[in-house]
Amino acid sequence: MFARLVKESFVRNPRRKILTAAALALGIAVATATLSVALEVGDRMAHEFRSLGANLLVTPQADTLPLQIGGVDYRPVNEGAYLNVSDLGKLKMIFWRHNILGFAPFLDVPATIEGRNQIHTTLIGTWFEHNVPVPDGSAFQTGVRSTHPWWKVQGRWFDDDAKECVIGATLAANYPGGIAPGQSIEIAGRAEAGGAPAHPITLAVTGIVATGGAEDNAVLAPLALAQQLAGHSGQFRELFVSALTKPADAFARRDPKTMNETEYDRWYCSPYVSSITLQITQALPGTEVRTIRRVADTEGRVLSRISTLLWIVTLAALAAAILAVAATSAATVLERRVEIGIMKAIGASNSLVSGIFLAEQLMLALIGGAIGYVCGVVLARALGESVFGSPAPVNVLLLPIVLGIAAIVAVIGSLVPLRRAARLDPAPILKGE
């Protein structure tokens, strides 16, 4: 008799069971999709943010402040400290070397465009695509293509090994008669007071660059040419670094000097801006590394808000699933009052009665959780395709997690109905009261 009642409790009213499983599946599908995206959003958004350009600026510790007016550097060429190009390969030897996505050295030289009308400007020496030898014997290709991807060029960039240049859009437009790709200019470093005039260099103009910054009033050329004009072979003044970093949290903001050995190892082995900054200064002694705040702050705020939004959506979906399970469980208990009364009358304890109904809910949770996981994977791939341009990978490790979440949702949603079932008195029920 008791066994028959238990069996009937599992097979009776399949429509309500389907509704319960569907509610669980819907909640778990949304949770799976948001969790899949949340686990990937940090790395994916960090890669997307690299389109904002470099986020670290490396300068010599002893360098002087630049003097720029209208985008023209009036600081004497021989003033300030310099860094060596030969040391840059060491950046690809630090612990987080794979997070160094690119770097570009810069050397600004006060210069004059020769001709009928001499124009004072700045020659900015840098790399577009340059192979940097790494101490382990490999080579790393880097330059402004990876650190300043938003710079737009009409024409093409210069070749790092040629006597070519690109002209800032404002300078090209204001130059008498204009400057267009295909023309040539003669440019010379401005002689200092009492010094001999610098010998001009003829450069072929390959493009017009628009950056929205001081570069629009300057001439950009290969770093080697700027070093030649400045008389500082193999040296530069500034280094822009594009590094893949983790948004700073409370732990990252702590002073490493106050950490114990375990905490320091954890901080050092995390791709925080601060830890990567320390590793850069260790690789390039005598340098100062500053965070470009407009980029780093934007990354942190956006990632934090997206993560918060995803967690809110996940919790809302699970809360809705709990309410749906509670409603169907309450209806099931009311419908089976007679069965509960009979089971209690023939000796079933409150825990046994609750266990029977709980086992039914857990069975539905596993079915609904499995269906929800499959639907959530499909939804996550669609979200990844629409937001990031590539589908989110299938994370099999999420399956046991979402099944556990489904079980927890089923248990929480069934607590109140099961408590009511345990308190039912069989006598009035069997009397039809």
C-alpha positions as CSV (number, residue, x, y, z in Angstrom):
1,M,0.0,0.0,0.0
2,F,2.7,2.4,1.0
3,A,4.9,1.5,-2.0
4,R,1.9,2.0,-4.3
5,L,1.3,5.5,-2.9
6,V,4.9,6.4,-3.3
7,K,4.9,5.2,-6.9
8,E,1.7,7.1,-7.7
9,S,3.2,10.3,-6.3
10,F,5.9,10.2,-8.9
11,V,3.7,9.5,-11.9
12,R,0.6,11.5,-11.0
13,N,-0.2,14.8,-12.7
14,P,2.6,14.9,-15.3
15,R,1.5,18.4,-16.5
16,R,2.5,20.0,-13.2
17,K,5.8,18.1,-13.3
18,I,6.5,19.4,-16.8
19,L,5.7,22.9,-15.7
20,T,8.1,22.6,-12.7
21,A,10.9,21.2,-14.9
22,A,10.3,23.9,-17.5
23,A,10.5,26.6,-14.9
24,L,13.7,25.2,-13.6
25,A,15.1,24.8,-17.2
26,L,14.3,28.4,-18.0
27,G,16.0,29.7,-14.9
28,I,19.0,27.4,-15.3
29,A,19.3,28.3,-19.0
30,V,19.6,32.0,-18.2
31,A,22.0,31.3,-15.3
32,T,24.1,29.1,-17.6
33,A,24.3,31.7,-20.3
34,T,25.2,34.6,-17.9
35,L,27.7,32.4,-16.0
36,S,29.3,31.4,-19.3
37,V,29.6,35.0,-20.4
38,A,30.7,36.1,-17.0
39,L,33.6,33.6,-16.9
40,E,34.8,34.9,-20.3
41,V,33.9,38.6,-20.1
42,G,37.1,39.6,-18.2
43,D,39.5,38.2,-20.8
44,R,37.3,39.1,-23.8
45,M,36.7,42.7,-22.7
46,A,40.3,43.1,-21.8
47,H,41.2,42.1,-25.4
48,E,38.5,44.5,-26.7
49,F,39.8,47.3,-24.6
50,R,43.2,47.0,-26.1
51,S,41.7,48.8,-29.1
52,L,41.8,51.8,-26.8
53,G,45.6,51.7,-27.1
54,A,48.5,51.5,-24.7
55,N,47.7,51.6,-21.0
56,L,51.2,52.0,-19.6
57,L,53.8,54.7,-20.2
58,V,57.5,54.0,-19.4
59,T,59.9,57.0,-19.0
60,P,63.4,57.4,-17.5
61,Q,63.3,58.2,-13.8
62,A,65.7,61.1,-14.3
63,D,63.9,62.6,-17.3
64,T,62.8,66.2,-17.3
65,L,59.3,67.4,-18.0
66,P,58.7,68.0,-21.7
67,L,57.9,71.6,-22.9
68,Q,55.3,71.4,-25.6
69,I,53.4,74.4,-27.1
70,G,50.8,73.7,-29.8
71,G,52.1,70.2,-30.2
72,V,55.7,71.3,-30.8
73,D,58.4,70.1,-28.4
74,Y,60.7,73.0,-27.4
75,R,62.8,71.1,-25.0
76,P,66.5,70.9,-26.2
77,V,67.4,67.6,-27.8
78,N,70.2,66.9,-25.4
79,E,68.2,67.6,-22.3
80,G,66.8,64.7,-20.2
81,A,67.5,61.0,-19.9
82,Y,67.2,58.3,-22.4
83,L,66.4,54.6,-22.5
84,N,68.1,52.0,-24.7
85,V,66.3,50.2,-27.5
86,S,68.5,47.1,-27.0
87,D,66.8,46.5,-23.6
88,L,63.2,46.3,-24.9
89,G,63.4,42.6,-25.7
90,K,63.6,42.0,-21.9
91,L,59.9,42.9,-21.7
92,K,59.1,39.6,-23.3
93,M,61.0,37.7,-20.6
94,I,59.0,38.9,-17.5
95,F,56.6,36.6,-15.7
96,W,53.6,38.1,-17.5
97,R,55.4,38.3,-20.9
98,H,52.4,36.9,-22.7
99,N,50.3,39.8,-21.4
100,I,52.6,42.3,-23.1
101,L,50.6,42.6,-26.3
102,G,52.8,45.4,-27.8
103,F,55.0,48.3,-27.1
104,A,56.3,51.3,-29.1
105,P,59.2,53.6,-28.2
106,F,59.0,57.3,-29.1
107,L,61.7,59.9,-29.5
108,D,60.5,63.5,-30.2
109,V,63.0,65.8,-32.0
110,P,62.4,69.5,-32.6
111,A,62.7,69.9,-36.4
112,T,62.3,72.2,-39.3
113,I,60.7,71.4,-42.6
114,E,63.0,73.0,-45.2
115,G,61.7,74.8,-48.2
116,R,60.5,78.2,-49.4
117,N,58.7,78.6,-46.1
118,Q,60.4,76.9,-43.1
119,I,58.0,75.3,-40.8
120,H,59.0,74.5,-37.2
121,T,57.5,71.2,-36.0
122,T,58.4,68.0,-34.2
123,L,59.7,64.9,-35.7
124,I,58.3,61.9,-33.8
125,G,60.4,58.8,-34.2
126,T,58.7,55.4,-33.5
127,W,58.0,52.0,-35.0
128,F,55.1,50.9,-37.1
129,E,55.9,47.2,-37.3
130,H,59.3,46.3,-36.0
131,N,60.9,43.0,-35.1
132,V,62.5,43.2,-31.6
133,P,65.0,40.5,-30.7
134,V,64.2,38.7,-27.4
135,P,67.0,37.3,-25.2
136,D,65.6,33.7,-25.6
137,G,66.5,33.9,-29.3
138,S,63.0,34.6,-30.6
139,A,61.7,37.9,-32.1
140,F,58.6,39.9,-31.3
141,Q,56.9,42.2,-33.8
142,T,55.5,45.4,-32.3
143,G,55.0,49.1,-32.9
144,V,52.2,51.7,-33.0
145,R,50.0,49.3,-35.0
146,S,49.4,47.4,-31.7
147,T,49.7,50.3,-29.2
148,H,47.8,53.0,-31.1
149,P,45.3,51.1,-33.3
150,W,42.9,54.0,-33.6
151,W,45.3,56.2,-35.5
152,K,44.0,56.5,-39.0
153,V,46.3,56.9,-42.0
154,Q,45.3,58.1,-45.5
155,G,47.7,56.3,-47.7
156,R,50.0,53.9,-45.9
157,W,52.4,53.8,-42.9
158,F,56.1,54.2,-43.4
159,D,58.5,51.3,-43.6
160,D,60.7,51.1,-40.5
161,D,63.8,50.6,-42.6
162,A,63.2,53.3,-45.2
163,K,63.5,57.1,-45.4
164,E,59.7,57.6,-45.3
165,C,57.3,59.4,-43.1
166,V,53.6,60.2,-42.4
167,I,52.5,63.8,-41.9
168,G,50.0,64.9,-39.2
169,A,46.6,65.9,-40.7
170,T,46.7,69.4,-39.3
171,L,50.3,70.1,-40.4
172,A,49.6,68.7,-43.9
173,A,46.5,70.9,-44.3
174,N,48.3,74.1,-43.0
175,Y,51.5,73.6,-44.9
176,P,51.7,76.2,-47.8
177,G,50.4,74.4,-50.9
178,G,49.5,71.3,-48.8
179,I,51.3,68.0,-48.5
180,A,49.9,64.8,-50.0
181,P,51.1,61.2,-50.1
182,G,53.7,60.7,-52.8
183,Q,55.5,64.0,-52.2
184,S,58.8,64.4,-50.5
185,I,60.0,66.8,-47.7
186,E,63.3,67.9,-46.4
187,I,63.5,67.9,-42.6
188,A,66.3,68.9,-40.3
189,G,66.8,68.9,-36.6
190,R,66.7,72.5,-35.2
191,A,70.2,73.7,-34.3
192,E,70.7,74.8,-30.7
193,A,72.0,78.2,-29.9
194,G,75.5,78.6,-31.2
195,G,75.4,75.2,-32.9
196,A,75.9,74.3,-36.5
197,P,72.9,73.9,-38.7
198,A,71.7,70.3,-39.0
199,H,72.0,68.5,-42.3
200,P,68.5,67.9,-43.7
201,I,67.1,64.5,-44.6
202,T,64.8,63.9,-47.5
203,L,61.8,61.8,-46.6
204,A,59.1,60.4,-48.9
205,V,55.6,61.1,-47.6
206,T,53.6,57.9,-47.6
207,G,50.5,59.0,-45.7
208,I,48.5,61.5,-43.7
209,V,47.8,60.5,-40.1
210,A,45.0,61.7,-37.9
211,T,45.2,60.9,-34.2
212,G,43.3,63.7,-32.5
213,G,46.4,64.6,-30.5
214,A,49.7,66.5,-30.8
215,E,50.7,64.1,-33.6
216,D,48.4,65.9,-36.0
217,N,50.9,68.8,-35.9
218,A,54.0,66.6,-36.3
219,V,55.9,64.4,-38.7
220,L,56.1,60.7,-37.8
221,A,59.1,58.8,-39.1
222,P,61.1,55.6,-38.3
223,L,62.8,55.7,-34.9
224,A,66.2,55.3,-36.5
225,L,65.8,58.6,-38.5
226,A,64.8,60.5,-35.3
227,Q,67.8,59.0,-33.5
228,Q,70.0,60.2,-36.4
229,L,68.7,63.8,-36.2
230,A,68.9,63.8,-32.4
231,G,72.4,62.3,-32.3
232,H,71.2,59.6,-29.9
233,S,71.6,56.3,-31.7
234,G,69.8,53.3,-30.2
235,Q,67.9,55.5,-27.7
236,F,64.4,56.8,-27.0
237,R,62.6,58.8,-24.4
238,E,59.1,57.3,-23.9
239,L,57.7,53.8,-24.3
240,F,54.0,53.1,-24.6
241,V,53.0,49.6,-23.5
242,S,49.8,47.7,-24.2
243,A,49.4,45.1,-21.5
244,L,46.5,42.7,-20.8
245,T,45.6,43.4,-17.2
246,K,43.1,42.4,-14.5
247,P,40.9,45.2,-13.1
248,A,42.3,46.2,-9.7
249,D,40.4,45.0,-6.6
250,A,40.9,45.6,-2.9
251,F,43.8,43.2,-2.8
252,A,45.6,44.8,-5.8
253,R,45.4,48.2,-4.1
254,R,47.4,47.0,-1.1
255,D,51.0,48.0,-0.7
256,P,53.2,45.0,-1.6
257,K,55.6,46.0,1.1
258,T,53.0,45.2,3.7
259,M,52.3,41.7,2.3
260,N,53.6,38.5,3.7
261,E,55.4,36.0,1.5
262,T,52.2,34.1,0.4
263,E,50.2,37.3,-0.3
264,Y,53.2,38.7,-2.2
265,D,53.4,35.6,-4.4
266,R,49.7,35.8,-5.1
267,W,49.9,39.5,-6.0
268,Y,53.0,39.0,-8.1
269,C,51.4,36.1,-10.0
270,S,48.2,38.0,-10.8
271,P,48.1,40.3,-13.9
272,Y,47.3,43.4,-12.0
273,V,48.5,46.7,-13.4
274,S,50.6,47.2,-10.3
275,S,52.3,43.8,-10.5
276,I,53.1,44.1,-14.3
277,T,54.4,47.6,-13.6
278,L,56.8,46.2,-11.0
279,Q,58.0,43.5,-13.4
280,I,58.6,46.1,-16.1
281,T,60.7,48.3,-13.8
282,Q,62.7,45.1,-12.8
283,A,63.3,44.4,-16.5
284,L,64.2,48.0,-17.3
285,P,66.0,49.4,-14.3
286,G,66.0,53.2,-14.0
287,T,62.5,53.6,-15.4
288,E,59.3,54.9,-14.1
289,V,56.0,53.3,-15.2
290,R,52.8,55.2,-15.0
291,T,49.3,54.0,-15.8
292,I,47.4,55.9,-18.5
293,R,44.4,56.5,-16.3
294,R,41.9,57.3,-19.0
295,V,42.3,53.8,-20.4
296,A,42.8,51.8,-17.1
297,D,39.9,53.6,-15.3
298,T,37.5,53.0,-18.3
299,E,38.4,49.3,-18.3
300,G,37.8,48.8,-14.6
301,R,34.5,50.7,-14.5
302,V,33.1,48.9,-17.6
303,L,34.2,45.4,-16.5
304,S,32.8,46.0,-13.0
305,R,29.4,47.2,-14.3
306,I,29.1,44.3,-16.8
307,S,30.0,41.7,-14.1
308,T,27.5,43.3,-11.7
309,L,24.8,43.3,-14.4
310,L,25.4,39.6,-15.2
311,W,25.2,38.6,-11.6
312,I,22.0,40.5,-11.1
313,V,20.4,38.8,-14.1
314,T,21.6,35.4,-12.8
315,L,20.2,36.0,-9.3
316,A,16.9,37.3,-10.8
317,A,16.5,34.2,-13.0
318,L,17.2,31.9,-10.1
319,A,14.8,33.8,-7.8
320,A,12.0,33.5,-10.5
321,A,12.8,29.7,-10.7
322,I,12.5,29.4,-6.9
323,L,9.1,31.1,-6.9
324,A,7.9,28.9,-9.7
325,V,9.0,25.7,-7.9
326,A,7.4,27.0,-4.6
327,A,4.1,27.6,-6.4
328,T,4.0,24.2,-8.1
329,S,5.1,22.4,-4.9
330,A,2.4,24.1,-2.9
331,A,-0.2,23.1,-5.4
332,T,1.1,19.5,-5.3
333,V,0.9,19.4,-1.5
334,L,-2.7,20.7,-1.6
335,E,-3.6,18.2,-4.3
336,R,-2.2,15.2,-2.4
337,R,-3.5,16.0,1.1
338,V,-5.4,12.7,1.1
339,E,-2.3,10.7,0.0
340,I,-0.2,12.4,2.7
341,G,-2.9,11.7,5.3
342,I,-3.0,8.0,4.3
343,M,0.8,7.7,4.4
344,K,0.9,9.2,7.9
345,A,-2.0,7.0,9.1
346,I,-0.1,3.8,8.1
347,G,3.0,4.9,9.9
348,A,5.0,7.2,7.7
349,S,7.0,9.8,9.6
350,N,7.2,13.5,8.7
351,S,10.7,13.2,7.5
352,L,9.8,10.3,5.2
353,V,6.8,12.2,3.7
354,S,9.0,15.3,3.1
355,G,11.8,13.0,1.7
356,I,9.4,11.6,-0.9
357,F,8.3,15.0,-2.2
358,L,11.9,16.3,-2.0
359,A,13.1,13.4,-4.0
360,E,10.5,14.2,-6.7
361,Q,11.6,17.8,-6.8
362,L,15.3,16.8,-7.0
363,M,14.5,14.4,-9.9
364,L,12.7,17.3,-11.7
365,A,15.7,19.6,-10.8
366,L,18.2,17.3,-12.5
367,I,16.0,17.0,-15.6
368,G,15.3,20.7,-15.8
369,G,18.9,21.5,-15.0
370,A,20.2,19.3,-17.8
371,I,17.8,20.8,-20.3
372,G,18.6,24.3,-19.0
373,Y,22.3,23.7,-19.4
374,V,21.9,22.8,-23.1
375,C,19.6,25.8,-23.8
376,G,22.0,28.0,-21.8
377,V,25.0,26.9,-23.9
378,V,23.1,27.8,-27.1
379,L,22.1,31.2,-25.6
380,A,25.7,31.9,-24.4
381,R,27.1,31.2,-27.9
382,A,24.5,33.5,-29.4
383,L,25.4,36.3,-26.8
384,G,29.1,35.8,-27.5
385,E,28.5,36.1,-31.2
386,S,26.4,39.2,-31.0
387,V,28.6,41.0,-28.3
388,F,32.1,39.9,-29.1
389,G,31.9,38.7,-32.6
390,S,32.7,35.1,-31.7
391,P,30.7,32.4,-29.9
392,A,31.4,31.7,-26.3
393,P,33.2,28.3,-25.9
394,V,31.3,25.4,-24.3
395,N,32.4,25.1,-20.7
396,V,31.7,21.5,-19.6
397,L,32.8,22.3,-16.0
398,L,29.6,24.3,-15.7
399,L,27.4,21.3,-16.0
400,P,27.9,19.9,-12.4
401,I,27.7,23.4,-11.1
402,V,24.4,24.2,-12.8
403,L,23.0,20.9,-11.7
404,G,23.9,21.7,-8.2
405,I,22.3,25.1,-8.5
406,A,19.2,23.5,-9.9
407,A,19.1,21.1,-6.9
408,I,19.5,24.1,-4.5
409,V,16.7,26.0,-6.3
410,A,14.4,23.0,-6.0
411,V,15.2,22.5,-2.3
412,I,14.7,26.2,-1.4
413,G,11.5,26.4,-3.4
414,S,10.1,23.3,-1.7
415,L,10.9,24.2,1.9
416,V,7.7,26.0,2.7
417,P,5.3,23.5,1.0
418,L,7.2,20.6,2.6
419,R,6.9,22.2,6.0
420,R,3.1,22.5,5.5
421,A,3.0,18.8,4.4
422,A,4.9,17.8,7.5
423,R,2.3,19.6,9.7
424,L,-0.8,18.1,8.2
425,D,-2.9,16.1,10.7
426,P,-4.1,12.8,9.0
427,A,-7.3,12.5,11.1
428,P,-9.2,15.5,9.7
429,I,-8.0,14.7,6.2
430,L,-9.3,11.1,6.3
431,K,-12.6,12.3,7.8
432,G,-13.0,14.7,4.8
433,E,-12.8,17.8,6.9
